[in-house]
Amino acid sequence: MPGRLASRAGYAEAEVTDVSTEKGQKKHLQPGKTNAEDRMNFVDYWADYVRTHPDKEWSSQQRILIDGQLHHARAWNISSKEYLLQKGEPCLRG
């Protein structure tokens, strides 16, 4: 049964579906008590999803995510060096 998962920050919602594990059990994405726990729960959930669904299905979903991230990064229209300087991190490329 599909469910909704809203981030704590309130700016993102994702459709969450059950994942059948290798043993045929349903696995639900569980919210964590901390951001780090949320992230680890998602890693476990996604690993089970990738193991139990066809490559074509999950890879098309990955493509949508990665394409969106690249589109957003290009919209900033600054170099990687400028970005790192804004973050206060050194640019190791020179």
C-alpha positions as a Markdown table, in Angstrom:
| # | Residue | x | y | z |
|---|---|---|---|---|
| 1 | Met | 0.0 | 0.0 | 0.0 |
| 2 | Pro | 1.5 | 3.3 | -1.0 |
| 3 | Gly | 2.1 | 6.0 | 1.6 |
| 4 | Arg | 3.4 | 9.6 | 1.8 |
| 5 | Leu | 6.6 | 10.6 | 3.4 |
| 6 | Ala | 7.2 | 14.3 | 4.2 |
| 7 | Ser | 10.6 | 15.5 | 5.1 |
| 8 | Arg | 11.1 | 17.2 | 8.4 |
| 9 | Ala | 12.1 | 20.4 | 6.6 |
| 10 | Gly | 8.7 | 20.5 | 5.0 |
| 11 | Tyr | 9.9 | 21.2 | 1.5 |
| 12 | Ala | 9.8 | 17.7 | -0.1 |
| 13 | Glu | 7.3 | 14.9 | -0.3 |
| 14 | Ala | 8.0 | 11.6 | -1.9 |
| 15 | Glu | 5.7 | 8.7 | -2.8 |
| 16 | Val | 6.8 | 5.7 | -0.8 |
| 17 | Thr | 5.8 | 2.1 | -1.8 |
| 18 | Asp | 6.4 | -1.1 | 0.1 |
| 19 | Val | 9.3 | -3.2 | -0.9 |
| 20 | Ser | 9.3 | -7.0 | -0.9 |
| 21 | Thr | 12.5 | -8.3 | 0.5 |
| 22 | Glu | 14.3 | -11.3 | -0.7 |
| 23 | Lys | 12.4 | -13.4 | 1.8 |
| 24 | Gly | 9.1 | -12.1 | 0.5 |
| 25 | Gln | 8.4 | -9.8 | 3.5 |
| 26 | Lys | 7.2 | -6.3 | 3.0 |
| 27 | Lys | 9.6 | -3.5 | 4.1 |
| 28 | His | 8.4 | 0.0 | 4.8 |
| 29 | Leu | 10.5 | 3.1 | 4.9 |
| 30 | Gln | 10.7 | 4.0 | 8.5 |
| 31 | Pro | 11.2 | 7.6 | 9.7 |
| 32 | Gly | 14.2 | 8.0 | 12.0 |
| 33 | Lys | 14.7 | 10.1 | 15.1 |
| 34 | Thr | 17.5 | 12.0 | 13.6 |
| 35 | Asn | 18.5 | 13.1 | 10.1 |
| 36 | Ala | 21.4 | 10.6 | 10.1 |
| 37 | Glu | 19.0 | 7.8 | 11.1 |
| 38 | Asp | 16.5 | 8.9 | 8.3 |
| 39 | Arg | 19.4 | 8.7 | 5.8 |
| 40 | Met | 20.5 | 5.2 | 6.9 |
| 41 | Asn | 16.9 | 4.0 | 6.9 |
| 42 | Phe | 16.6 | 5.2 | 3.3 |
| 43 | Val | 19.9 | 3.5 | 2.3 |
| 44 | Asp | 18.6 | 0.2 | 3.6 |
| 45 | Tyr | 15.2 | 0.7 | 1.9 |
| 46 | Trp | 16.8 | 1.6 | -1.4 |
| 47 | Ala | 19.2 | -1.4 | -1.3 |
| 48 | Asp | 16.3 | -3.7 | -0.8 |
| 49 | Tyr | 14.4 | -2.0 | -3.6 |
| 50 | Val | 17.3 | -2.4 | -6.0 |
| 51 | Arg | 17.7 | -6.1 | -5.1 |
| 52 | Thr | 14.0 | -6.9 | -5.6 |
| 53 | His | 13.1 | -4.8 | -8.7 |
| 54 | Pro | 14.2 | -5.1 | -12.3 |
| 55 | Asp | 17.2 | -2.9 | -13.3 |
| 56 | Lys | 15.1 | -1.1 | -15.9 |
| 57 | Glu | 12.6 | 0.0 | -13.3 |
| 58 | Trp | 14.9 | 1.4 | -10.6 |
| 59 | Ser | 17.5 | 2.8 | -13.1 |
| 60 | Ser | 14.9 | 4.9 | -14.8 |
| 61 | Gln | 14.0 | 6.4 | -11.4 |
| 62 | Gln | 17.7 | 7.0 | -10.7 |
| 63 | Arg | 18.0 | 8.8 | -14.1 |
| 64 | Ile | 15.1 | 11.2 | -13.2 |
| 65 | Leu | 16.8 | 12.0 | -9.9 |
| 66 | Ile | 20.3 | 12.6 | -11.3 |
| 67 | Asp | 19.0 | 14.6 | -14.3 |
| 68 | Gly | 17.1 | 16.8 | -11.9 |
| 69 | Gln | 20.2 | 17.4 | -9.8 |
| 70 | Leu | 22.3 | 18.2 | -12.8 |
| 71 | His | 19.6 | 20.6 | -14.1 |
| 72 | His | 19.5 | 22.4 | -10.8 |
| 73 | Ala | 23.3 | 22.6 | -10.6 |
| 74 | Arg | 23.5 | 24.1 | -14.0 |
| 75 | Ala | 20.9 | 26.7 | -13.2 |
| 76 | Trp | 23.3 | 28.2 | -10.6 |
| 77 | Asn | 25.6 | 29.2 | -13.5 |
| 78 | Ile | 28.8 | 29.4 | -11.3 |
| 79 | Ser | 32.0 | 27.3 | -11.5 |
| 80 | Ser | 32.9 | 24.6 | -9.1 |
| 81 | Lys | 35.7 | 26.9 | -7.8 |
| 82 | Glu | 33.2 | 29.7 | -7.1 |
| 83 | Tyr | 30.8 | 27.3 | -5.4 |
| 84 | Leu | 33.5 | 26.0 | -3.1 |
| 85 | Leu | 34.7 | 29.5 | -2.2 |
| 86 | Gln | 31.1 | 30.4 | -1.2 |
| 87 | Lys | 31.0 | 27.4 | 1.0 |
| 88 | Gly | 34.4 | 28.4 | 2.5 |
| 89 | Glu | 36.1 | 25.2 | 1.3 |
| 90 | Pro | 39.3 | 25.1 | -0.7 |
| 91 | Cys | 39.3 | 24.2 | -4.4 |
| 92 | Leu | 41.9 | 21.5 | -4.9 |
| 93 | Arg | 41.8 | 21.7 | -8.7 |
| 94 | Gly | 43.9 | 24.9 | -8.8 |
